[in-house]
Amino acid sequence: MIRLICLCLLLAGPALAQARAEGLARPQGLLWSDTALPRTLPLQVKTAEGRDYYLVLRDVATGRDVIGAYAQGGAFFRLLVPPGRFELQIASGQEADWQGRGGLFGAQTQRFALEPPLDFGVTGYARKGGHLVDLRNLGAIAQTSLGICQRLLLDPESVSVTPDAPMPGVSPRDPMEIPDLPVPRYREVSRICD
């Protein structure tokens, strides 16, 4: 019986090691989210090559962690977050040292929180307010506001441009001559704005 157990352990050992290695492979982007609010507001993070980052947004009002994400050093990183006021907690280390959410980057993990907390929300008319955080120099972390402005743009092909078409707001002489007016269509246009 003992030989059978040892044989099973020997055969399962490489498979367990491979599964463990695959589970701890470097993740990318959003890892988890614990919020029912829509994630529509921009958080962009600039990083230098050589270090990876595990980011957690903690709700200032409740003290609860709401989003966890992994940013690869040197790669473009953008995350959409829910509205609110959040403390950005950051763990940094080498990709090879990644041990998952619990162990982070092992003994080499550097931890810090960005102060002051970041506010995310709609500001002004149709402007989604977020932040750009620059982690390329950990001694002087820079943070600036970042917004996505949206507006509706008329689709010109959705409205009639023929010379005989009635003009909106102008009454025809005979009420029986009112044709069906075209319904204008719009599309949403988004851009990065200050």
C-alpha positions in Angstrom: 0.0 0.0 0.0 2.8 2.4 0.9 4.5 1.6 -2.4 1.3 2.4 -4.3 1.0 5.8 -2.5 4.7 6.6 -3.3 4.2 5.6 -6.9 1.2 7.9 -7.2 3.0 10.8 -5.7 6.0 10.3 -8.0 3.8 10.2 -11.1 1.6 13.1 -10.0 4.6 15.3 -8.9 5.6 16.6 -12.3 2.0 17.3 -13.3 1.4 19.2 -10.0 4.6 21.2 -10.5 3.6 22.1 -14.1 0.1 23.1 -13.0 1.5 25.2 -10.2 4.0 26.9 -12.6 1.1 27.6 -15.0 -1.0 29.1 -12.3 1.8 31.4 -11.2 2.7 32.5 -14.7 2.8 36.2 -15.2 -0.8 37.4 -15.4 -2.0 40.4 -17.5 -4.5 43.2 -17.0 -7.5 42.9 -14.8 -7.2 40.0 -12.4 -10.4 40.4 -10.3 -13.2 42.9 -9.6 -15.4 43.0 -6.6 -17.9 45.7 -7.5 -21.3 45.9 -9.1 -20.7 49.4 -10.4 -19.8 49.8 -14.1 -16.1 50.1 -14.9 -16.0 53.0 -17.4 -13.5 55.5 -16.1 -9.8 55.5 -17.2 -6.7 54.6 -15.2 -3.6 54.5 -17.2 -0.2 53.5 -15.7 3.2 54.1 -17.3 6.0 51.7 -16.1 9.6 51.0 -16.8 10.9 47.7 -18.1 12.5 45.4 -15.5 9.8 45.5 -12.8 6.2 44.3 -12.8 3.3 45.8 -10.7 0.3 44.4 -8.9 -2.2 47.2 -8.5 -5.2 47.2 -6.0 -7.8 49.9 -5.8 -9.2 50.3 -2.3 -12.5 52.2 -1.7 -11.7 55.0 0.7 -15.3 55.1 2.1 -15.5 51.4 2.9 -11.9 50.2 3.1 -12.7 47.4 0.8 -10.5 46.3 -2.1 -12.6 46.5 -5.3 -10.2 45.8 -8.2 -6.9 44.0 -8.7 -4.7 44.2 -11.8 -1.3 43.2 -13.0 0.9 45.6 -15.1 3.9 44.3 -17.0 6.9 46.6 -16.8 7.4 48.7 -19.9 4.1 47.7 -21.5 1.1 49.9 -22.1 -1.4 49.5 -19.3 -4.9 50.9 -19.2 -7.7 49.8 -16.9 -11.4 50.9 -16.7 -12.5 51.5 -13.1 -15.9 52.3 -11.4 -16.7 55.7 -10.1 -15.6 56.6 -6.6 -12.6 57.6 -4.5 -9.8 55.0 -4.3 -6.5 54.5 -2.7 -4.1 53.0 -5.2 -2.0 50.3 -3.6 1.0 49.0 -5.5 3.3 46.0 -5.1 6.3 45.8 -7.3 8.9 43.1 -8.1 10.5 40.9 -10.7 8.4 38.9 -13.0 10.3 35.7 -12.1 9.4 36.2 -8.4 5.6 36.4 -8.9 3.9 34.1 -6.4 0.3 35.0 -6.9 -2.1 37.3 -5.0 -1.1 35.9 -1.7 2.7 35.9 -2.0 3.0 38.7 -4.5 6.7 39.0 -5.5 8.0 37.1 -2.4 10.6 38.7 -0.1 11.6 41.1 -2.9 8.2 42.8 -2.9 8.2 46.5 -2.6 4.8 47.9 -1.4 3.6 51.5 -1.4 0.3 53.5 -1.7 -0.2 56.5 -3.8 -1.3 59.6 -1.9 -3.7 61.3 -2.1 -6.5 59.0 -3.1 -7.7 59.2 -6.7 -11.2 60.4 -7.6 -13.0 58.8 -10.6 -16.2 60.1 -12.0 -18.1 62.1 -14.7 -17.0 65.7 -14.6 -18.6 68.4 -16.6 -20.6 67.5 -19.7 -19.8 64.0 -21.0 -16.3 63.9 -19.6 -15.2 60.7 -17.9 -12.5 61.8 -15.4 -9.7 59.4 -14.5 -5.9 59.5 -13.9 -2.5 58.8 -15.5 0.0 57.4 -13.0 3.7 57.4 -14.0 5.6 54.7 -12.0 8.8 54.9 -14.1 10.6 56.7 -11.2 9.4 55.2 -7.9 11.2 58.0 -6.0 9.0 60.6 -7.7 5.7 59.1 -8.8 3.8 61.5 -11.0 0.0 61.6 -11.2 -2.1 63.7 -13.6 -5.8 63.9 -14.5 -6.9 62.0 -17.6 -10.3 62.3 -19.2 -12.3 60.8 -22.0 -14.6 63.3 -23.6 -17.6 62.0 -25.6 -20.0 63.7 -27.9 -22.6 62.7 -30.4 -21.8 63.2 -34.1 -24.6 63.4 -36.7 -24.5 60.8 -39.4 -25.1 63.1 -42.5 -26.4 60.2 -44.6 -29.2 59.7 -42.2 -30.9 62.9 -43.1 -32.3 63.9 -46.5 -30.4 66.5 -48.5 -32.6 66.6 -51.6 -33.7 70.2 -52.6 -37.4 69.3 -52.5 -37.3 67.9 -49.0 -39.4 69.8 -46.4 -37.4 71.8 -43.9 -38.0 71.0 -40.2 -40.1 73.8 -38.5 -41.6 75.1 -41.8 -45.3 74.4 -42.3 -46.3 73.2 -45.8 -49.3 74.8 -47.4 -51.3 71.6 -47.6 -51.3 69.3 -44.5 -51.8 66.3 -46.8 -48.4 66.9 -48.4 -46.4 66.2 -45.3 -44.0 63.4 -46.2 -42.3 61.2 -43.7 -39.2 63.0 -42.5 -36.0 61.0 -42.1 -34.9 60.2 -38.5 -31.4 61.4 -37.9 -28.8 58.9 -36.6 -25.9 59.8 -34.3 -22.8 58.0 -33.3 -20.7 58.4 -30.2 -17.2 59.8 -30.6 -14.6 59.5 -27.8 -11.2 61.2 -27.4 -8.7 61.7 -24.7 -9.0 65.3 -23.3 -7.6 67.4 -20.5 
